[in-house]
Amino acid sequence: MSEPKLRYEKVGAVGRITFDNPTALNALTVQMWADLGRVCREIAEDRSVRVVTLRGAGGKAFLSGTDITGFLDFTSGKDGIAYEARMDEYVGAVEALPQPVLAIVEGWAVGGGLALSCAADFRIATPSAKFGSPLGRTIGNCLSAKGYARAVAHVGIAQAKRMLLLGEMIPAQEMLSLGLLHSIVEPEQLDEAAQAICDRLASMAPLTMKASKEAMRRLTYRALPDIDDLVEEVYGSHDFRTGVRNFLEKKGKPDWTGA
């Protein structure tokens, strides 16, 4: 079994980021998240990189979320506030890249996978891909203000509620019909399709790409409310602690109490 890792390579003008933890459906460890932030900072300074891609290893998942074993060490809701701030930093590093970003989605894009696919500027997916963030039926946590703003900005409030309140996983074909995917591509054609998009993006004026991306990012997050009280309540709850234990012990959904 190979060690979970985040891989980065530069091929021509394309910077390729790969989430490599296929035995856990590419769930990101704490180290992988930190490496993502570091790699994005390096890419942002590299003018020879004109396009960035995000992809999961193994073909079964883009990214299935975060390795949640660290949640067992949380002692209060303030730990949740700190955790969500770190996630905002890492996902924000992808959003803030001056280069356009393409997410290549095979299989599951769940939780952090949904966030990173939305942090990308474009998404292509295989027919089997599914997108969602079913926090209310898995471990019972929540997002930060930026996390909610990102979801609503990219998928719209109605679809965000389907994902976050109903816990639905939305299939690729429906995401395409909603305008949230650039295209659906068969697995054997995925590399070619991704390269064609990268070539087109790499031919564009880089300063235009940078300015347009940054302007839209600022619009998305202008005047965000402070919801730390909500995050603290959720992460400090008995429901959250029970949800984490049940998930890790494969006991299924808890009997939520609202406390």
For each residue, the residues with C-beta under 8 A, 3 or more apart:
1: 23
2: 5 20
3:
4: 20 21 24 27 28 29 31 32 67
5: 2 20 21 31 32 35
6: 17 18 19 20 28 32 35 36 39
7: 16 17 18 20 57
8: 15 16 17 18 39 42 43
9: 15 16 18
10: 14 15 16 46 48 49
11: 14 16
12:
13: 48 49 50 51 198 202
14: 10 11 49 50 51 52 53 198 202
15: 8 9 10 43 46 49 51 52 53 99
16: 7 8 9 10 11 52 53 55
17: 6 7 8 36 39 52 53 54 55
18: 6 7 8 9 55 56 57
19: 6 26 28 32 54 55 56 57 62 63
20: 2 4 5 6 7 26 57
21: 4 5 24 25 26 27 28 29 32 57
22: 25 26 56 57 58 60 61
23: 1
24: 4 21 27 64 67
25: 21 22 56 60 61 63 64 107 108
26: 19 20 21 22 56 57 58 61 62 63 64 113
27: 4 21 24 63 64 65 66 67 112
28: 4 6 19 21 32 33 36 63 65 66 67 112
29: 4 21 32 33 67
30: 33 34 67 70
31: 4 5 34 35
32: 4 5 6 19 21 28 29 35 36
33: 28 29 30 36 37 66 86 87 90
34: 30 31 37 38 90
35: 5 6 31 32 38 39
36: 6 17 28 32 33 39 40 90 93 94
37: 33 34 40 41 89 90 93
38: 34 35 41 42
39: 6 8 17 35 36 42 43
40: 36 37 43 44 93 94 96 97
41: 37 38 44 45 93
42: 8 38 39 45 46
43: 8 15 39 40 46 49 52 97 99
44: 40 41 96 97 98 99
45: 41 42
46: 10 15 42 43 49
47: 206
48: 10 13
49: 10 13 14 15 43 46 52 99
50: 13 14 99 201 202 206
51: 13 14 15 99 100 101 102 198 201 202
52: 14 15 16 17 43 49 97 99 100 101 102
53: 14 15 16 17 101 102 103 104 194 198
54: 17 19 62 94 101 102 103 104 116 117 120
55: 16 17 18 19 62 103 104 106
56: 18 19 22 25 26 59 60 61 62 63 105 106 107 113
57: 7 18 19 20 21 22 26
58: 22 26 61
59: 56 106 107 187
60: 22 25 56 106 107 108
61: 22 25 26 56 58 64 106 107 108 109 110 113
62: 19 26 54 55 56 103 104 105 106 107 108 109 113 116 117 129
63: 19 25 26 27 28 56 108 109 110 112 113 116 117
64: 24 25 26 27 61 108 110 111 113
65: 27 28 68 110 111 112 113
66: 27 28 33 87 111 112
67: 4 24 27 28 29 30 70
68: 65 71 139 244 247 248
69: 72 248
70: 30 67 73 74
71: 68 74 83 139 141 240 244
72: 69 244 245 248
73: 70 79
74: 70 71 79 80 83 235 240 241
75: 79
76: 79 232 235 236
77: 80 81 231 232 233 234 235 236 237
78: 81 82 232 236
79: 73 74 75 76 82 83 235
80: 74 77 83 84 141 142 231 232 234 235 236 240
81: 77 78 84 85 228 231 232 235
82: 78 79 85 86
83: 71 74 79 80 86 87 235
84: 80 81 87 88 143 144 147 231
85: 81 82 88 89 144
86: 33 82 83 89 90
87: 33 66 83 84 90 91 112 115 144 147
88: 84 85 91 92 144 146 147
89: 37 85 86 92 93
90: 33 34 36 37 86 87 93 94
91: 87 88 94 95 112 115 116 119 146 147 150
92: 88 89 95 96 119 146
93: 36 37 40 41 89 90 96 97
94: 36 40 54 90 91 97 101 116 119 120
95: 91 92 119 150 217
96: 40 44 92 93 214 217
97: 40 43 44 52 93 94 101 213
98: 44 206 209 210 213 214
99: 15 43 44 49 50 51 52 206 209 210
100: 51 52 121 122 201 204 209 213
101: 51 52 53 54 94 97 119 120 121 122
102: 51 52 53 54 120 121 122 123 124 194 197 198 201
103: 53 54 55 62 109 116 117 120 122 123 124
104: 53 54 55 62 124 125 190 194
105: 56 62 109 117 123 124 125 126 129 131 172
106: 55 56 59 60 61 62 125 126 128 129 187 190
107: 25 56 59 60 61 62 126 128 129 130
108: 25 60 61 62 63 64 113 129 130 169
109: 61 62 63 103 105 113 114 116 117 125 129 130 131 132
110: 61 63 64 65 113 114 130 131 132 133 134 169
111: 64 65 66 114 115 133 135
112: 27 28 63 65 66 87 91 115 116
113: 26 56 61 62 63 64 65 108 109 110 116 117 131
114: 109 110 111 117 118 131 132 133 151 163
115: 87 91 111 112 118 119 133 147 150 151
116: 54 62 63 91 94 103 109 112 113 119 120
117: 54 62 63 103 105 109 113 114 120 123 131
118: 114 115 150 151 153 154 155
119: 91 92 94 95 101 115 116 150
120: 54 94 101 102 103 116 117 123
121: 100 101 102 213
122: 100 101 102 103 182 197 201
123: 102 103 105 117 120 175 180 181 182
124: 102 103 104 105 181 182 183 184 185 190 193 194 197
125: 104 105 106 109 129 172 175 176 181 184 185
126: 105 106 107 129 172 184 185 186 187 190
127: 172 173 184 186
128: 106 107 172
129: 62 105 106 107 108 109 125 126 171 172 175 184
130: 107 108 109 110 169 170 171 172
131: 105 109 110 113 114 117 163 169 170 172 175 180
132: 109 110 114 163 167 168 169 170
133: 110 111 114 115 143 151 163 164
134: 110 137 138 163 164 167 168 169
135: 111 138 139 140 141 142 143 164 167
136: 140 164 165 167
137: 134 167 253
138: 134 135 167 243 247 253
139: 68 71 135 240 243 244 247
140: 135 136 234 237 239 240 242 243 254 256
141: 71 80 135 234 235 240 243
142: 80 135 230 231 234 235
143: 84 133 135 146 147 148 151 164
144: 84 85 87 88 147 148 227 231
145: 148 149 224 225 226 227
146: 88 91 92 143 149 150 221 224
147: 84 87 88 91 115 143 144 150 151
148: 143 144 145 151 152 160 227
149: 145 146 152 153 220 221 224
150: 91 95 115 118 119 146 147 153 154 220
151: 114 115 118 133 143 147 148 154 155 160 163 164
152: 148 149 155 156 157 160
153: 118 149 150 220
154: 118 150 151 180
155: 118 151 152 159 160 163 178 180
156: 152 159 160 178
157: 152 160 161
158: 161 162
159: 155 156 162 163 170 178 180
160: 148 151 152 155 156 157 163 164
161: 157 158 164 165 166
162: 158 159 165 166 168 170
163: 114 131 132 133 134 151 155 159 160 166 167 168 169 170
164: 133 134 135 136 143 151 160 161 167
165: 136 161 162
166: 161 162 163
167: 132 134 135 136 137 138 163 164
168: 132 134 162 163
169: 108 110 130 131 132 134 163
170: 130 131 132 159 162 163 174 175
171: 129 130 174 175
172: 105 125 126 127 128 129 130 131 175 176 181 184
173: 127 176 177 184
174: 170 171 177 178
175: 123 125 129 131 170 171 172 178 180 181
176: 125 172 173 179 180 181 183 184
177: 173 174
178: 155 156 159 174 175
179: 176
180: 123 131 154 155 159 175 176
181: 123 124 125 172 175 176 184
182: 122 123 124 197
183: 124 176 193
184: 124 125 126 127 129 172 173 176 181
185: 124 125 126 189 190 193 194
186: 126 127 189 190
187: 59 106 126 190
188:
189: 185 186 192 193
190: 104 106 124 126 185 186 187 193 194
191: 194 195
192: 189 195 196
193: 124 183 185 189 190 196 197
194: 53 102 104 124 185 190 191 197 198
195: 191 192 198 199
196: 192 193 199 200
197: 102 122 124 182 193 194 200 201
198: 13 14 51 53 102 194 195 201 202
199: 195 196 202 203
200: 196 197 203 204
201: 50 51 100 102 122 197 198 204 209
202: 13 14 50 51 198 199
203: 199 200
204: 100 200 201 208 209
205: 208 209
206: 47 50 98 99 209 210
207: 210 211
208: 204 205 211 212
209: 98 99 100 201 204 205 206 212 213
210: 98 99 206 207 213 214
211: 207 208 214 215
212: 208 209 215 216
213: 97 98 100 121 209 210 216 217
214: 96 98 210 211 217 218
215: 211 212 218 219
216: 212 213 219 220
217: 95 96 213 214 220 221
218: 214 215 221 222
219: 215 216 222
220: 149 150 153 216 217
221: 146 149 217 218 224
222: 218 219
223:
224: 145 146 149 221
225: 145
226: 145 229
227: 144 145 148 230 231
228: 81 231 232
229: 226 232 233
230: 142 227 233 234
231: 77 80 81 84 142 144 227 228 234 235
232: 76 77 78 80 81 228 229 235 236
233: 77 229 230 236 237
234: 77 80 140 141 142 230 231 237 240
235: 74 76 77 79 80 81 83 141 142 231 232 240
236: 76 77 78 80 232 233 240
237: 77 140 233 234 240 241 259
238: 241 242 257 259
239: 140 242 243 254 256 257 258 259
240: 71 74 80 139 140 141 234 235 236 237 243 244
241: 74 237 238 244 245
242: 140 238 239 245 246 254
243: 138 139 140 141 239 240 246 247 254 256
244: 68 71 72 139 240 241 247 248
245: 72 241 242 248 249 251
246: 242 243 249 250 251 252 253 254
247: 68 138 139 243 244 250 251
248: 68 69 72 244 245
249: 245 246
250: 246 247
251: 245 246 247 254
252: 246
253: 137 138 246 256
254: 140 239 242 243 246 251
255:
256: 140 239 243 253
257: 238 239
258: 239
259: 237 238 239
